[in-house]
Amino acid sequence: MLLYYQIMLGLSVLLTGVFLGKWNRHVSTYLSMIFLMIPITSLGSYAIAASKTVREALLGNVLTYMNGCYLQFFFLLYVASFCKVHMPKWLSFTLFAVGTLIECCALTTEQFHFLYKNAAIACENGVTYLLKDYGPAHAIYYVLIGVYLALELGILIYGMKKKDVSGINIFLLFMIYSLNFAAFAVRKSITVWLDYLPCAYVLSQIILMVMAQRLSLYDISHTAMHSILLEGDIGVISFDTARRYLGCSEAASRFLPELSAFRTDEAIQNNSSLYKILGVFLDEMEQKGELTGEELERNGRCLKVTGGRLYFDKKEVGYQIRLEDNTKEREYIRLLNRYNEQLESEVERKTEHIQKIQDHLVLSMADMVENRDTNTGGHIKRTSDVIRILADEIRKDNKLGLSNTFLKNLIKAAPMHDLGKVAVDDAILRKPGRFTDEEYEIMKSHAEKGAEIVEKILKDINDPDLCKLAVNVAHYHHERFDGSGYPTGISGEQIPIEARIMAIADVYDALVSKRCYKEAFSFEKAYEIIEEGMGTQFDERLNPYFMRCRRKLEEYYRG
């Protein structure tokens, strides 16, 4: 179920990116804030679901409380502006202040107990959730949510009666209202461990994007420009065709204080301070007729500069430069990028931790097998080291075409080659002497059983190549190149290359090590036996690498 939170978070970020890229500059600021807040609250839901400690869950909880504290605030403001209802400043300030107070309580849950008296975590279906003993601040939070829901519902009902408000869009806002209310109610009353709000948020984003598309149908240029000038987010500067200054909006004079020194109808001279700022833009508009995507850094602000021809009664009379303050947007995007970077870093850290646990599990099982098998003490570690020496030699020319990732996986898989011995009876595995034919047949079954065990251990890791390679090593390392090996009797290149390499390391260690049924062979004798087996027992293409490792292997075994 953790995948559900990951998918919802990814979709919310994707939809926010699409919205910012397509509609952000043509719709209400409140709507932009809604799209920016949703991934943050979804991140909080994911953080709680993936948490391992109460502290981690409480940190995620801080983000989820932004839903009631800020997301609902901006949704209320958007509903009010859409339905053309004036929100008193005192009411907006009060709601925002109460929400901020509750968010501060969430931030200080561990130090103070205003929000929760006690908190613990529980896990169900792989999802972590908080068990909370609510404090007084949480009652205020519920009151705040109730106020938001009541105000939103009242404004929507009022908006339905207004002729100058789109009935279709009112219906879409009702859908969003109902979705979020239902998700909140179901979570609180039915399924405590699963949070439906991230899904409701994604559906709400889709509905809001449909609304944004529809709102473009009602766009009236005069009203839009009037709204922009009133909001003060975009500054407008006008010049006639002779580059005489015609005037500017209040926002433009705030962005560029140099405008205050210019008189109306005064032409911009090449040596003036204003020409140094805007001259290049006027030159470009004269040549191309428009400005797109330029940027200007002034007084600590990042201004996006656009412009085009200025018309009066369909007649071209000059140029118009528009300055849009993108400082906050850049800051929001920077914050989102920082959250994404932190999330990626955390995922990498936890993935590395999981891999270490898996490696430790495998080595522990291998040690358990060796502790049971008194005949081959240290065999697994020694063969793993032999594989590492062989892999280093193969890397030098790589005529076999084996990637570095393949060789790293082979080294990781080497300790697993004899895991199947865990399924062999102690009476056979620990027998201090040679096996009977019947016992040998039972002992040979460890290869097939080992493959099954390795597959069960590694089947759920996010590295199918390692899983397949390790299974092959366990299953086929006793196969012979001429087909006389076991358990399947395959031959030649039908035997996976990783198993052919493992076979050399396995046999070499058996030859130069003392066993209960034999003394250790000399290095010279071991090399003679393996070289004689090239082409019959072993793949002769591996012989050059094995021979070049001779000195390193002898040094290793002497050590």
C-alpha positions as CSV (number, residue, x, y, z in Angstrom):
1,M,0.0,0.0,0.0
2,L,3.0,2.3,0.3
3,L,3.1,2.4,-3.5
4,Y,-0.3,4.1,-3.4
5,Y,1.2,7.1,-1.5
6,Q,4.2,7.2,-3.9
7,I,1.9,7.2,-7.0
8,M,-0.3,9.9,-5.5
9,L,2.7,12.1,-4.6
10,G,4.2,11.7,-8.1
11,L,0.9,12.5,-9.8
12,S,0.4,15.6,-7.7
13,V,3.9,16.9,-8.5
14,L,3.3,16.1,-12.2
15,L,0.0,17.9,-12.3
16,T,1.4,20.9,-10.5
17,G,4.2,21.1,-13.0
18,V,1.7,20.9,-15.9
19,F,-0.5,23.6,-14.3
20,L,2.4,25.9,-13.6
21,G,3.7,25.5,-17.2
22,K,0.3,26.0,-18.9
23,W,-2.1,28.1,-16.8
24,N,-0.3,29.7,-13.8
25,R,-0.1,33.2,-15.4
26,H,-3.6,33.2,-16.5
27,V,-5.5,32.3,-13.4
28,S,-6.0,33.3,-9.8
29,T,-3.0,33.4,-7.5
30,Y,-5.0,31.4,-5.0
31,L,-5.4,28.6,-7.5
32,S,-1.6,28.5,-8.0
33,M,-1.2,28.3,-4.2
34,I,-3.6,25.3,-4.1
35,F,-1.5,23.5,-6.7
36,L,1.7,24.3,-4.9
37,M,0.3,23.2,-1.5
38,I,-1.1,19.8,-2.7
39,P,2.3,18.1,-3.3
40,I,3.5,19.3,0.0
41,T,0.6,17.8,1.9
42,S,0.8,14.6,-0.2
43,L,4.5,14.4,0.7
44,G,3.5,14.5,4.4
45,S,1.1,11.6,3.9
46,Y,3.8,9.6,2.2
47,A,6.3,10.5,4.9
48,I,4.0,9.2,7.7
49,A,3.2,6.0,5.7
50,A,6.9,5.3,5.2
51,S,8.1,6.3,8.7
52,K,9.8,3.9,11.0
53,T,9.7,6.0,14.2
54,V,7.2,8.3,15.9
55,R,9.6,11.2,15.3
56,E,9.6,10.5,11.5
57,A,5.8,10.2,11.5
58,L,5.4,13.5,13.4
59,L,7.7,15.3,10.9
60,G,5.4,14.1,8.1
61,N,2.4,15.1,10.2
62,V,3.6,18.7,10.1
63,L,3.2,18.7,6.3
64,T,-0.2,17.0,6.4
65,Y,-1.6,19.7,8.8
66,M,-1.0,22.2,6.0
67,N,-4.2,20.8,4.5
68,G,-6.4,22.3,7.2
69,C,-4.2,25.2,8.1
70,Y,-3.3,26.6,4.6
71,L,-4.7,24.5,1.7
72,Q,-8.3,25.0,2.9
73,F,-7.5,28.7,3.4
74,F,-6.4,29.2,-0.2
75,F,-9.3,27.0,-1.4
76,L,-11.8,29.3,0.5
77,L,-10.2,32.4,-1.0
78,Y,-10.4,30.9,-4.4
79,V,-14.0,29.9,-4.1
80,A,-14.9,33.4,-2.7
81,S,-13.0,35.2,-5.6
82,F,-14.6,32.9,-8.2
83,C,-18.1,33.4,-6.8
84,K,-17.3,37.2,-6.6
85,V,-17.8,37.3,-2.8
86,H,-15.8,39.8,-0.8
87,M,-14.0,38.2,2.1
88,P,-13.5,40.6,5.0
89,K,-9.8,41.2,5.8
90,W,-10.3,40.6,9.5
91,L,-11.8,37.1,8.7
92,S,-9.0,36.2,6.4
93,F,-6.4,37.3,8.9
94,T,-8.1,35.4,11.7
95,L,-8.4,32.2,9.8
96,F,-4.7,32.4,8.6
97,A,-3.5,33.3,12.2
98,V,-5.4,30.3,13.7
99,G,-4.1,28.0,11.0
100,T,-0.5,29.2,11.6
101,L,-1.0,28.7,15.4
102,I,-2.1,25.1,14.9
103,E,0.8,24.5,12.4
104,C,3.2,25.8,15.1
105,C,1.6,23.3,17.6
106,A,2.3,20.5,15.0
107,L,5.9,21.7,14.7
108,T,6.4,21.5,18.4
109,T,4.5,18.3,19.2
110,E,7.5,16.7,20.8
111,Q,8.2,19.6,23.1
112,F,4.7,20.6,24.0
113,H,1.4,18.7,24.1
114,F,-1.1,21.2,22.8
115,L,-1.9,19.2,19.7
116,Y,-1.3,15.6,21.0
117,K,-1.0,14.5,24.6
118,N,0.6,11.3,23.4
119,A,1.5,9.8,20.0
120,A,2.5,6.4,18.8
121,I,2.8,4.6,15.5
122,A,1.1,1.4,14.2
123,C,1.6,-0.5,11.0
124,E,-1.0,-2.2,8.9
125,N,-0.6,-3.6,5.4
126,G,2.9,-2.2,5.2
127,V,1.6,1.4,6.0
128,T,2.5,3.3,9.1
129,Y,-0.1,5.5,10.8
130,L,-0.2,7.6,13.9
131,L,-2.2,6.7,17.0
132,K,-2.9,10.0,18.8
133,D,-4.4,11.1,22.1
134,Y,-5.6,14.5,21.1
135,G,-4.8,17.7,23.0
136,P,-6.8,21.0,23.2
137,A,-5.3,22.5,20.0
138,H,-6.7,19.6,18.0
139,A,-10.2,20.6,19.0
140,I,-9.5,24.1,17.6
141,Y,-8.2,22.5,14.4
142,Y,-11.5,20.6,14.0
143,V,-13.4,23.9,14.6
144,L,-11.2,25.5,12.0
145,I,-12.0,22.8,9.4
146,G,-15.7,23.1,10.2
147,V,-15.6,26.9,9.7
148,Y,-13.8,26.4,6.3
149,L,-16.3,23.7,5.2
150,A,-19.3,25.8,6.3
151,L,-18.0,29.0,4.6
152,E,-17.1,27.2,1.4
153,L,-20.5,25.5,1.2
154,G,-22.3,28.8,1.9
155,I,-20.4,30.6,-0.7
156,L,-20.9,27.9,-3.3
157,I,-24.7,27.9,-2.6
158,Y,-24.7,31.7,-2.9
159,G,-22.7,31.5,-6.1
160,M,-25.3,29.2,-7.7
161,K,-27.8,32.1,-7.5
162,K,-25.6,34.6,-9.3
163,K,-26.1,34.9,-13.1
164,D,-22.5,36.2,-13.7
165,V,-20.9,33.0,-12.2
166,S,-20.5,29.8,-14.3
167,G,-22.9,27.1,-13.1
168,I,-20.7,24.4,-14.6
169,N,-17.7,25.6,-12.7
170,I,-19.7,25.9,-9.5
171,F,-20.7,22.2,-10.0
172,L,-17.0,21.3,-10.4
173,L,-16.1,23.2,-7.2
174,F,-18.9,21.2,-5.5
175,M,-17.3,18.0,-6.7
176,I,-13.9,19.1,-5.2
177,Y,-15.7,20.0,-1.9
178,S,-17.5,16.7,-1.8
179,L,-14.3,14.7,-2.6
180,N,-12.3,16.2,0.1
181,F,-15.0,16.1,2.7
182,A,-15.7,12.4,1.9
183,A,-12.0,11.5,2.0
184,F,-11.6,13.2,5.4
185,A,-14.7,11.6,6.8
186,V,-13.9,8.1,5.7
187,R,-10.4,8.3,7.1
188,K,-11.7,9.4,10.5
189,S,-14.5,6.9,10.7
190,I,-13.7,3.8,8.7
191,T,-10.2,3.2,7.5
192,V,-7.8,4.8,10.0
193,W,-4.6,3.3,8.5
194,L,-5.2,4.5,4.9
195,D,-5.4,8.1,4.0
196,Y,-7.7,8.9,1.1
197,L,-6.9,12.6,0.9
198,P,-3.9,12.2,-1.5
199,C,-6.2,10.6,-4.0
200,A,-8.8,13.2,-3.4
201,Y,-6.1,15.9,-4.0
202,V,-5.1,14.4,-7.3
203,L,-8.7,14.3,-8.5
204,S,-9.2,17.8,-7.3
205,Q,-6.1,19.0,-9.3
206,I,-7.6,17.3,-12.4
207,I,-11.0,19.1,-11.9
208,L,-9.2,22.4,-11.2
209,M,-7.3,22.0,-14.5
210,V,-10.6,21.4,-16.3
211,M,-11.9,24.6,-14.7
212,A,-8.7,26.5,-15.7
213,Q,-9.3,25.4,-19.3
214,R,-13.0,26.5,-19.1
215,L,-12.1,29.9,-17.5
216,S,-10.1,30.8,-20.6
217,L,-13.5,30.8,-22.4
218,Y,-14.7,33.7,-20.2
219,D,-11.6,35.8,-20.5
220,I,-12.3,39.4,-21.5
221,S,-9.1,41.3,-22.2
222,H,-10.2,44.6,-20.7
223,T,-11.3,43.0,-17.5
224,A,-8.2,40.8,-17.3
225,M,-5.9,43.8,-17.7
226,H,-7.8,45.7,-15.1
227,S,-7.6,42.8,-12.6
228,I,-3.8,42.5,-13.3
229,L,-3.2,46.2,-12.6
230,L,-5.3,46.1,-9.4
231,E,-3.5,43.0,-8.0
232,G,-0.2,44.7,-8.6
233,D,1.7,41.5,-9.6
234,I,2.4,42.7,-13.1
235,G,3.8,46.2,-14.1
236,V,3.0,47.8,-17.5
237,I,5.1,50.5,-19.2
238,S,3.9,52.1,-22.4
239,F,5.9,54.1,-25.1
240,D,4.8,55.6,-28.4
241,T,6.5,54.8,-31.7
242,A,9.0,57.6,-31.1
243,R,10.0,56.0,-27.8
244,R,8.3,58.7,-25.8
245,Y,7.3,57.6,-22.3
246,L,3.5,57.4,-22.0
247,G,3.1,56.1,-18.4
248,C,3.2,53.0,-16.2
249,S,1.2,51.1,-13.7
250,E,1.8,51.4,-9.9
251,A,3.5,48.0,-9.9
252,A,5.9,49.0,-12.7
253,S,7.0,52.1,-10.7
254,R,7.6,49.9,-7.7
255,F,9.7,47.5,-9.7
256,L,11.7,50.3,-11.5
257,P,12.0,53.4,-9.2
258,E,13.9,55.1,-12.1
259,L,10.5,55.6,-13.8
260,S,9.7,58.3,-11.3
261,A,12.4,60.6,-12.8
262,F,10.8,60.5,-16.2
263,R,8.2,63.0,-17.4
264,T,5.3,61.9,-19.6
265,D,6.1,62.4,-23.4
266,E,9.8,62.5,-22.6
267,A,11.8,60.5,-25.1
268,I,14.3,57.9,-23.9
269,Q,17.8,59.0,-24.7
270,N,20.6,56.5,-25.3
271,N,22.5,57.8,-22.3
272,S,19.6,57.8,-19.9
273,S,19.4,55.5,-16.9
274,L,16.1,54.1,-18.2
275,Y,17.5,53.3,-21.6
276,K,20.3,51.3,-19.9
277,I,17.5,49.2,-18.3
278,L,14.8,49.0,-21.0
279,G,16.6,50.0,-24.2
280,V,17.6,46.5,-25.2
281,F,13.9,45.4,-24.9
282,L,12.7,48.3,-27.0
283,D,15.3,47.5,-29.7
284,E,14.1,43.9,-29.7
285,M,10.4,44.9,-30.0
286,E,11.2,47.2,-32.9
287,Q,12.9,44.3,-34.7
288,K,10.6,41.4,-33.8
289,G,7.4,43.0,-32.7
290,E,7.3,41.2,-29.3
291,L,9.3,40.1,-26.3
292,T,9.1,36.6,-24.8
293,G,10.9,35.0,-21.9
294,E,13.4,37.8,-21.1
295,E,14.4,38.3,-17.4
296,L,15.5,41.4,-15.5
297,E,17.1,41.4,-12.0
298,R,16.2,44.6,-10.1
299,N,16.3,45.6,-6.4
300,G,16.4,42.0,-5.3
301,R,13.4,41.0,-7.5
302,C,13.4,38.6,-10.4
303,L,11.2,40.2,-13.1
304,K,10.0,38.4,-16.2
305,V,9.9,40.8,-19.1
306,T,7.4,40.4,-22.0
307,G,6.0,42.9,-24.4
308,G,4.5,43.7,-27.7
309,R,2.8,46.3,-29.9
310,L,0.5,48.8,-28.3
311,Y,-2.8,49.3,-30.1
312,F,-5.6,51.9,-29.9
313,D,-8.8,51.2,-31.9
314,K,-6.9,48.5,-33.8
315,K,-4.2,51.0,-34.8
316,E,-0.6,50.5,-33.8
317,V,0.5,53.4,-31.6
318,G,3.6,52.2,-29.8
319,Y,5.0,49.5,-27.5
320,Q,4.1,48.0,-24.2
321,I,6.5,46.3,-21.8
322,R,5.1,44.1,-19.1
323,L,7.1,43.3,-15.9
324,E,6.0,40.2,-13.9
325,D,7.4,39.6,-10.4
326,N,8.5,36.0,-10.5
327,T,10.4,36.2,-7.2
328,K,7.9,34.3,-5.1
329,E,7.3,31.7,-7.8
330,R,11.0,31.1,-8.0
331,E,11.2,30.7,-4.3
332,Y,8.3,28.2,-4.3
333,I,9.9,26.2,-7.0
334,R,13.2,26.3,-5.1
335,L,11.4,25.0,-2.0
336,L,9.7,22.2,-4.1
337,N,13.1,21.3,-5.6
338,R,14.6,21.2,-2.1
339,Y,11.8,18.9,-0.9
340,N,12.3,16.7,-3.9
341,E,16.1,16.5,-3.4
342,Q,15.6,15.7,0.3
343,L,13.1,13.0,-0.7
344,E,15.5,11.5,-3.3
345,S,18.3,11.6,-0.8
346,E,16.1,9.8,1.8
347,V,15.0,7.2,-0.7
348,E,18.7,6.5,-1.7
349,R,19.7,6.2,1.9
350,K,16.9,3.8,2.8
351,T,17.5,1.8,-0.4
352,E,21.2,1.5,0.6
353,H,20.1,0.4,4.1
354,I,17.8,-2.3,2.6
355,Q,20.6,-3.5,0.4
356,K,23.0,-3.8,3.4
357,I,20.3,-5.7,5.3
358,Q,19.9,-8.1,2.3
359,D,23.6,-8.6,2.0
360,H,23.9,-9.2,5.7
361,L,21.1,-11.7,5.6
362,V,22.7,-13.6,2.8
363,L,26.1,-13.7,4.5
364,S,24.4,-14.8,7.7
365,M,22.7,-17.7,6.0
366,A,26.0,-18.6,4.3
367,D,27.8,-18.6,7.7
368,M,25.0,-20.8,9.1
369,V,25.6,-23.3,6.3
370,E,29.3,-23.4,6.9
371,N,28.8,-23.8,10.6
372,R,26.7,-26.9,9.8
373,D,29.2,-28.3,7.3
374,T,32.2,-29.2,9.3
375,N,33.9,-30.6,6.1
376,T,34.3,-27.2,4.3
377,G,35.1,-24.6,6.9
378,G,35.8,-21.2,5.4
379,H,34.9,-22.4,1.9
380,I,32.2,-19.8,1.2
381,K,34.5,-16.9,2.2
382,R,37.5,-18.2,0.3
383,T,35.5,-18.9,-2.9
384,S,34.0,-15.4,-2.7
385,D,37.5,-13.9,-2.5
386,V,38.7,-16.1,-5.4
387,I,35.8,-14.8,-7.5
388,R,36.8,-11.2,-6.6
389,I,40.4,-11.9,-7.8
390,L,39.1,-13.5,-11.0
391,A,36.7,-10.6,-11.7
392,D,39.5,-8.1,-11.3
393,E,41.5,-10.0,-13.9
394,I,38.5,-10.3,-16.3
395,R,38.0,-6.5,-16.1
396,K,41.4,-5.8,-17.5
397,D,40.7,-6.8,-21.1
398,N,37.0,-7.8,-20.9
399,K,37.2,-9.9,-24.1
400,L,34.3,-11.8,-22.6
401,G,32.0,-8.7,-22.9
402,L,31.0,-8.8,-19.2
403,S,30.0,-5.4,-17.8
404,N,31.3,-4.0,-14.6
405,T,27.8,-4.3,-13.1
406,F,27.7,-8.0,-14.0
407,L,31.0,-8.6,-12.3
408,K,29.9,-6.7,-9.2
409,N,26.8,-8.8,-9.0
410,L,28.8,-12.0,-9.5
411,I,30.9,-11.0,-6.4
412,K,27.7,-10.4,-4.4
413,A,26.2,-13.7,-5.6
414,A,29.3,-15.9,-4.8
415,P,28.5,-16.4,-1.1
416,M,25.1,-17.8,-2.1
417,H,26.3,-20.7,-4.2
418,D,26.1,-23.3,-1.5
419,L,23.0,-22.1,0.3
420,G,21.1,-25.2,-0.7
421,K,23.2,-27.2,1.8
422,V,20.9,-25.8,4.5
423,A,18.3,-28.3,3.2
424,V,20.7,-31.3,3.5
425,D,20.4,-33.5,6.5
426,D,23.1,-33.1,9.2
427,A,23.9,-36.8,9.1
428,I,25.1,-36.4,5.5
429,L,26.4,-32.9,5.6
430,R,28.6,-33.5,8.6
431,K,29.7,-37.0,7.7
432,P,33.5,-37.3,8.4
433,G,34.3,-39.3,5.3
434,R,33.3,-40.1,1.7
435,F,29.6,-40.3,0.8
436,T,27.9,-43.5,-0.3
437,D,26.2,-43.4,-3.7
438,E,22.8,-42.7,-2.1
439,E,24.3,-40.0,0.2
440,Y,26.0,-38.4,-2.8
441,E,22.7,-38.2,-4.7
442,I,21.1,-36.4,-1.7
443,M,24.1,-34.1,-1.4
444,K,23.9,-33.2,-5.1
445,S,20.3,-31.9,-4.6
446,H,21.8,-28.9,-2.8
447,A,22.3,-27.1,-6.2
448,E,18.6,-27.2,-7.2
449,K,17.4,-26.4,-3.6
450,G,19.9,-23.6,-3.4
451,A,18.5,-22.0,-6.5
452,E,15.0,-22.1,-5.0
453,I,16.2,-20.6,-1.7
454,V,18.1,-17.8,-3.5
455,E,15.1,-16.9,-5.7
456,K,12.8,-16.7,-2.6
457,I,15.3,-14.4,-0.8
458,L,15.9,-12.0,-3.8
459,K,12.7,-12.1,-5.7
460,D,11.4,-8.9,-4.2
461,I,14.5,-6.7,-4.6
462,N,14.6,-4.0,-7.2
463,D,17.5,-5.7,-9.1
464,P,16.2,-8.6,-11.2
465,D,19.7,-9.0,-12.9
466,L,21.3,-9.8,-9.5
467,C,18.5,-12.2,-8.7
468,K,18.8,-14.1,-11.9
469,L,22.6,-14.2,-11.7
470,A,22.6,-15.5,-8.1
471,V,20.0,-18.2,-8.9
472,N,22.2,-19.3,-11.9
473,V,25.3,-19.5,-9.7
474,A,23.6,-21.6,-7.1
475,H,21.9,-23.9,-9.6
476,Y,24.6,-24.6,-12.2
477,H,28.0,-24.2,-10.5
478,H,28.4,-28.1,-10.5
479,E,27.6,-28.4,-14.2
480,R,30.5,-29.5,-16.4
481,F,31.4,-28.0,-19.8
482,D,31.1,-31.5,-21.4
483,G,27.6,-32.1,-20.0
484,S,28.6,-34.7,-17.4
485,G,27.8,-32.5,-14.4
486,Y,24.7,-32.0,-12.3
487,P,21.9,-31.3,-11.6
488,T,20.6,-30.8,-15.2
489,G,23.5,-32.1,-17.3
490,I,23.6,-29.1,-19.6
491,S,26.8,-28.4,-21.5
492,G,28.9,-25.7,-23.1
493,E,27.5,-22.2,-23.4
494,Q,24.1,-23.5,-22.2
495,I,25.7,-23.1,-18.7
496,P,25.5,-19.5,-17.7
497,I,28.9,-17.7,-17.8
498,E,28.5,-16.8,-14.1
499,A,28.2,-20.5,-13.1
500,R,31.2,-21.4,-15.3
501,I,33.3,-18.8,-13.5
502,M,32.0,-20.0,-10.1
503,A,32.8,-23.6,-11.0
504,I,36.5,-22.8,-11.3
505,A,36.6,-21.0,-7.9
506,D,34.7,-23.8,-6.2
507,V,36.9,-26.6,-7.5
508,Y,40.2,-24.7,-6.9
509,D,39.3,-24.1,-3.3
510,A,38.3,-27.7,-2.9
511,L,41.7,-28.8,-4.3
512,V,44.0,-26.6,-2.3
513,S,42.0,-27.0,1.0
514,K,42.2,-29.9,3.4
515,R,39.0,-32.0,3.7
516,C,38.2,-34.9,6.0
517,Y,38.6,-37.3,3.1
518,K,41.8,-35.8,1.6
519,E,44.8,-33.7,2.3
520,A,45.3,-30.3,0.5
521,F,46.9,-30.5,-2.9
522,S,49.9,-28.4,-3.7
523,F,49.2,-25.3,-5.8
524,E,51.2,-26.9,-8.7
525,K,49.0,-30.0,-8.6
526,A,45.8,-28.0,-8.3
527,Y,46.7,-25.9,-11.4
528,E,47.6,-29.1,-13.4
529,I,44.2,-30.6,-12.5
530,I,42.2,-27.5,-13.5
531,E,44.2,-26.9,-16.7
532,E,43.6,-30.6,-17.7
533,G,39.9,-30.0,-17.1
534,M,39.7,-27.0,-19.4
535,G,37.4,-27.9,-22.3
536,T,35.8,-30.8,-20.4
537,Q,35.0,-29.7,-16.9
538,F,35.6,-26.0,-17.4
539,D,35.2,-23.4,-20.1
540,E,38.6,-23.1,-21.7
541,R,38.0,-19.4,-22.5
542,L,38.4,-18.7,-18.8
543,N,41.8,-20.4,-18.6
544,P,43.9,-17.3,-19.5
545,Y,42.3,-15.3,-16.7
546,F,42.7,-18.1,-14.2
547,M,46.4,-18.6,-15.1
548,R,47.1,-14.9,-14.8
549,C,45.6,-15.0,-11.3
550,R,47.9,-17.8,-10.2
551,R,50.4,-15.6,-8.2
552,K,47.6,-13.6,-6.5
553,L,45.7,-16.8,-5.6
554,E,48.7,-18.4,-4.1
555,E,49.5,-15.3,-2.1
556,Y,46.0,-15.2,-0.8
557,Y,46.0,-18.9,0.3
558,R,49.4,-18.6,1.9
559,G,48.1,-15.6,3.8
